[in-house]
Amino acid sequence: MRLVKVIEGDTELLVPEHEKGPGPRATDTPVFYNPAMEMNRDTSISLLRYLDPRGMRILDSMAATGARGIRIATELEPRAVVLTDISDEAVNLILHNSRGLDVQVHKQSVEEHLLANQYRYDYVDIDPFGTPVPYLPVALRFIRRNGVLAVSATDTSVLCGTYPKKCMRVYSAAPMNNWCRHENGLRILIGHIAREAARYDRGVRPLLSYYDGHHFRTYLRVVAGAGKANESIRKLDTYRFGDIDWSLSGEIGPMWSGDLSSDDIVKGMLPLGKLTEDILALWRGEAGMSPFFYETSTLARHLKQPPPPLKDIILRLNSAGYLTVRTHFSPTAFKTEGNTETVLDAFRG
Ligand SMILES: C[S@@+](CC[C@H](N)C(=O)[O-])C[C@H]1O[C@@H](n2cnc3c(N)ncnc32)[C@H](O)[C@@H]1O
């Protein structure tokens, strides 16, 4: 394996030689490293910094090169950092990258490790190839009270409705491949995690959730108690989509209908590396908005007229008293408190 030096944040790492450029890369290297996930790791650092990690025990359970856990140990001052991976090559590289740092490294699966270290971790990171579903039970069961569970999912085509039968098998939910597919997918993922947590009398509270082109990511506070679990389950809903809008109680879902992110968290997080002020501004605008958004291209098709500039629609709706914001799910879409009639009026100008 040919290794190259990279610097992420304040941390220098040796990683397998990789193709540069955006998007996920097919990799035949024995240890996984995706430079396009740097923003994902920058976000972990920014979020943990806001949460104050000093008393926290952190588990980077699928560490690969160790990039995330080593950055957390280097750039923050948590109480403890443990990195695990099932691959020999990965563990050797993590040991090399973490020389001189006060971290523990284990060649163990996340399942084995959490079973052996029950209720030890305040933060557990699950960053698998594809779906996180197989690893959720052990993580939800054995994370500490009020711990933070961070989950990535790269099976976006399943969650977004390209393979609806597979989504039903894996997530017990019906997706839809429409203009809102990325938000549907993220909400199906969180809905599944909420149902899985409820089996262990635990509820979930999203701190930050987003889609970024080739993966979903959600950070959830896992809260203990049957009441909290019931509260989370009440936030599951199904929806029906029409050509341009949606209504409650339909065939899509079940999915999480509550907030995707906490207002306090996104307001408190600071930009870092690839996590820019622009991205944070989008997340901040959307926090607290109801599910789903209007897409200008579908509205244009529906009304058979070219779309006005997005900023004009947003201005018109806000001036009419309906809070309206851009969404990170699509650069040509908006979320609004206005109803479809109001939106169509604003679109017509
Ligand atoms: C997508 S990579 C992780 C990337 C890494 N977190 C990063 O930020 O660069 C997935 C890693 O999980 C490891 N893995 C797969 N199954 C595992 C399991 N059950 N427990 C622990 N690690 C596992 C793989 O060997 C691989 O290194």
The ligand as a Tripos MOL2 file, in Angstrom:
@<TRIPOS>MOLECULE
LIG
   27    29     1     0     0
SMALL
NO_CHARGES

@<TRIPOS>ATOM
      1 C1        -16.0610    3.8800    5.5130 C.3       1 LIG1
      2 S1        -14.7120    3.2370    6.4070 S.3       1 LIG1
      3 C2        -14.5470    4.3440    7.7380 C.3       1 LIG1
      4 C3        -13.9400    5.6460    7.3850 C.3       1 LIG1
      5 C4        -13.3800    6.4530    8.5410 C.3       1 LIG1
      6 N1        -14.3200    6.5900    9.6390 N.3       1 LIG1
      7 C5        -12.9170    7.8230    8.0690 C.2       1 LIG1
      8 O1        -13.4230    8.8700    8.5420 O.co2     1 LIG1
      9 O2        -12.0260    7.8630    7.2030 O.co2     1 LIG1
     10 C6        -15.3860    1.8090    7.1850 C.3       1 LIG1
     11 C7        -14.3850    1.0550    8.0630 C.3       1 LIG1
     12 O3        -15.1310    0.1760    8.9030 O.3       1 LIG1
     13 C8        -14.3920   -1.0240    9.0950 C.3       1 LIG1
     14 N2        -15.3890   -2.0250    9.5410 N.ar      1 LIG1
     15 C9        -16.2660   -2.7450    8.8020 C.ar      1 LIG1
     16 N3        -17.0630   -3.4840    9.6220 N.ar      1 LIG1
     17 C10       -16.7140   -3.1870   10.8930 C.ar      1 LIG1
     18 C11       -17.1900   -3.5910   12.1710 C.ar      1 LIG1
     19 N4        -18.1960   -4.4560   12.2830 N.pl3     1 LIG1
     20 N5        -16.6100   -3.0700   13.2730 N.ar      1 LIG1
     21 C12       -15.5720   -2.1830   13.1670 C.ar      1 LIG1
     22 N6        -15.0720   -1.7640   11.9750 N.ar      1 LIG1
     23 C13       -15.6410   -2.2580   10.8570 C.ar      1 LIG1
     24 C14       -13.7400   -1.2720    7.7540 C.3       1 LIG1
     25 O4        -12.5890   -2.0840    7.8970 O.3       1 LIG1
     26 C15       -13.4040    0.1740    7.2990 C.3       1 LIG1
     27 O5        -12.0830    0.5120    7.6850 O.3       1 LIG1
@<TRIPOS>BOND
     1     1     2 1
     2     2     3 1
     3     2    10 1
     4     3     4 1
     5     4     5 1
     6     5     6 1
     7     5     7 1
     8     7     8 2
     9     7     9 1
    10    10    11 1
    11    11    12 1
    12    11    26 1
    13    12    13 1
    14    13    14 1
    15    13    24 1
    16    14    15 ar
    17    14    23 ar
    18    15    16 ar
    19    16    17 ar
    20    17    18 ar
    21    17    23 ar
    22    18    19 1
    23    18    20 ar
    24    20    21 ar
    25    21    22 ar
    26    22    23 ar
    27    24    25 1
    28    24    26 1
    29    26    27 1
@<TRIPOS>SUBSTRUCTURE
     1 LIG1         1 GROUP 0 **** ****
